[in-house]
């Protein structure tokens, strides 16, 4: 893994820990496909593209922090 990818992952992880969706999205490729192992419904657990990934991130945070 290149140092550039390592730094991008660190920025992504930091943004995720802060729940900063805008900063998190800056680190994602436009062709991102996100699969959540936490959200149970297959229809809700896979998202494609940055805006759909942002929605998944918000859904996940709601699920984890407001059961």
Residue, then its C-alpha position, 0 to 999 in steps of 0.5 A: x500500500x502506498x504512503x498516499x493510500x495510508x494517509x488517505x485511510x488515516x484521514x478517512x478513519x479520523x473523519x469517521x471517528x468524528x462523524x464528519x461525513x463531509x470530510x469522510x466523503x472527500x476520501x472516497x472514490x466516486x465509484x465507491x460501493x459500500x457494504x455494511x455488515x451492521x445494517x441487517x437488510x440487504x437492500x439497505x446495507x449496500x450503497x453505490x456512490x458518495x451520496x449514497x455512502x453518506x446516507x448509509x453512514x448517517x443510517x449507521x450512526x442513527x442505528x448505533x447511537x439511537x437504538 
